[in-house]
Amino acid sequence: MKFENIPEEERKQARHPHEYFLINLITNHILVFVALLGMAKQEPYLILIVPVVSIAILTYLVWRGRLSKGRDSWFVFCHWQLCARRSQFFIGMILLMGLGIAAILASVGGNVADLRPGHYAIGGLVMLPTLFAVLVLILMESDAVHKARIGEVPDWLVRKYPPPADYVAAPPADPIPGD
């Protein structure tokens, strides 16, 4: 649902959680991951930097989302809730991936030198859902930044957290002629 009277400062504040999440996804999960992947043969545990940093950022986003209730305007609060919900989902994805990788390492007694090509193949399959989630979340969070910029809140959030009376909903857009 789009709102007409959202001040520019509120729109800017509502973009912040989504921008932090995008920075984590793009910088940490793509750029840093690829950089560390090249060093994984010599120092395999160095790759743990990516999920550790990510979980720290995601935990902050969830924590800040909880603080938002009494601190921010309704519009900003809703965008923090949207980001916190997606952060919780992504923490779950990282933990599931970690469990799968831990199971692979447990199968060889924790000795990385004993990993065989089949283990790497299974590891790739274990990481695939998380990598897919990164790409989908990049799209979703980019859209959320746009929605914050134009003063829009997803309908399910409007139903869950009804807006105060001073928020004026924009009239629905005219249908496309010919439909």
Legacy VTK file of the C-alpha trace (Angstrom):
# vtk DataFile Version 3.0
C-alpha trace
ASCII
DATASET POLYDATA
POINTS 179 float
0.000 0.000 0.000
1.339 3.391 -0.957
1.133 6.403 1.350
1.073 10.011 0.187
2.348 12.001 3.142
5.604 10.250 4.086
8.296 12.908 4.686
11.569 12.475 2.795
13.501 11.989 6.058
11.271 9.019 6.996
11.700 7.512 3.549
15.459 7.804 3.935
15.381 6.167 7.389
13.187 3.357 6.039
15.798 2.558 3.371
18.600 2.040 5.928
17.802 -1.534 7.064
17.469 -2.723 3.478
20.710 -1.022 2.475
22.581 -2.676 5.380
21.187 -6.035 4.337
22.202 -5.438 0.707
25.719 -4.454 1.764
25.968 -7.736 3.666
24.647 -9.774 0.753
26.687 -8.163 -2.014
29.934 -7.333 -0.232
30.177 -10.214 2.198
28.398 -13.097 0.443
29.599 -12.358 -3.063
32.796 -10.289 -3.085
34.447 -11.500 0.132
33.289 -15.086 -0.436
34.812 -15.191 -3.920
38.043 -13.628 -2.633
38.320 -16.159 0.201
37.398 -19.040 -2.082
40.719 -18.594 -3.857
42.540 -19.017 -0.554
40.411 -21.939 0.671
42.874 -24.585 -0.493
45.661 -23.286 1.792
43.483 -22.001 4.667
40.065 -23.730 4.493
38.739 -22.344 7.771
39.318 -18.763 6.610
36.074 -19.034 4.663
34.218 -19.034 8.008
34.696 -15.254 8.041
31.740 -14.900 5.657
29.024 -16.594 7.772
30.373 -15.168 11.037
30.288 -11.583 9.732
26.919 -12.205 8.110
25.303 -13.595 11.246
26.652 -10.630 13.227
25.094 -8.168 10.760
21.841 -10.115 10.520
21.593 -10.366 14.314
22.008 -6.590 14.510
19.199 -6.144 11.968
16.858 -8.414 13.945
17.791 -6.704 17.242
17.360 -3.221 15.757
14.022 -4.295 14.283
12.820 -5.147 17.784
14.003 -1.779 19.106
12.208 0.021 16.305
8.729 -0.285 17.867
9.113 2.552 20.355
11.847 4.447 18.558
10.786 5.010 14.951
7.752 6.243 13.058
5.238 3.666 11.848
6.580 3.718 8.277
10.201 3.225 9.361
9.106 0.579 11.889
7.369 -1.427 9.145
10.479 -1.434 6.991
12.606 -2.570 9.940
10.120 -5.413 10.502
10.333 -6.437 6.853
14.125 -6.486 6.987
14.196 -8.314 10.344
11.901 -11.035 9.018
14.114 -11.590 5.984
17.200 -11.523 8.212
15.756 -14.288 10.392
15.042 -16.359 7.301
18.601 -15.896 6.046
20.111 -16.767 9.433
18.161 -20.033 9.205
19.552 -20.674 5.717
23.117 -20.083 6.920
22.614 -22.383 9.905
21.189 -25.153 7.702
24.170 -24.799 5.363
26.500 -24.912 8.372
24.870 -28.126 9.605
25.316 -29.733 6.188
28.972 -28.739 5.995
29.526 -29.896 9.592
28.025 -33.286 8.655
30.433 -33.556 5.709
33.392 -32.668 7.933
32.193 -35.130 10.595
32.157 -37.885 7.970
35.929 -37.459 7.528
36.694 -36.937 11.197
37.139 -33.163 10.809
40.289 -33.552 8.749
39.967 -31.336 5.670
42.854 -33.185 4.002
40.692 -36.333 3.882
37.957 -34.686 1.796
37.452 -36.339 -1.583
35.839 -34.956 -4.752
32.497 -36.457 -3.758
32.556 -34.517 -0.500
33.153 -31.288 -2.416
30.246 -32.110 -4.728
27.922 -32.707 -1.786
29.248 -29.514 -0.171
28.341 -27.603 -3.314
24.822 -29.025 -3.190
24.573 -28.077 0.487
25.606 -24.489 -0.299
23.377 -24.109 -3.354
20.112 -23.197 -1.525
21.926 -20.505 0.466
23.555 -19.070 -2.645
20.173 -19.056 -4.367
18.676 -17.306 -1.317
21.400 -14.630 -1.585
20.401 -13.874 -5.166
16.669 -13.822 -4.412
17.174 -11.667 -1.309
19.250 -9.184 -3.322
16.269 -8.750 -5.637
13.768 -8.543 -2.783
15.813 -6.045 -0.775
16.451 -3.903 -3.858
12.683 -3.780 -4.334
12.241 -2.924 -0.639
14.648 0.026 -1.022
12.513 1.217 -3.940
9.297 0.775 -1.940
10.767 2.787 0.947
11.800 5.504 -1.511
8.277 5.847 -2.932
6.437 5.553 0.415
5.079 2.042 0.052
4.575 -0.687 2.668
3.681 -4.308 1.767
-0.017 -5.039 2.309
0.643 -7.863 4.780
2.570 -5.431 7.024
-0.250 -2.883 6.824
-2.690 -5.599 7.957
-0.372 -6.763 10.746
0.521 -3.254 11.965
-2.322 -0.866 11.013
-1.117 2.673 10.301
-1.923 5.591 12.592
-4.637 7.969 11.417
-2.164 10.588 10.191
-0.917 8.281 7.395
-2.925 8.865 4.244
-3.111 5.980 1.794
-2.689 6.951 -1.843
-5.621 6.111 -4.081
-5.140 2.907 -6.076
-3.525 3.353 -9.458
-5.796 3.479 -12.470
-6.036 0.161 -14.278
-4.300 -0.104 -17.617
-6.748 0.802 -20.412
-7.946 -2.218 -22.313
-7.764 -4.639 -19.358
LINES 1 180
179 0 1 2 3 4 5 6 7 8 9 10 11 12 13 14 15 16 17 18 19 20 21 22 23 24 25 26 27 28 29 30 31 32 33 34 35 36 37 38 39 40 41 42 43 44 45 46 47 48 49 50 51 52 53 54 55 56 57 58 59 60 61 62 63 64 65 66 67 68 69 70 71 72 73 74 75 76 77 78 79 80 81 82 83 84 85 86 87 88 89 90 91 92 93 94 95 96 97 98 99 100 101 102 103 104 105 106 107 108 109 110 111 112 113 114 115 116 117 118 119 120 121 122 123 124 125 126 127 128 129 130 131 132 133 134 135 136 137 138 139 140 141 142 143 144 145 146 147 148 149 150 151 152 153 154 155 156 157 158 159 160 161 162 163 164 165 166 167 168 169 170 171 172 173 174 175 176 177 178
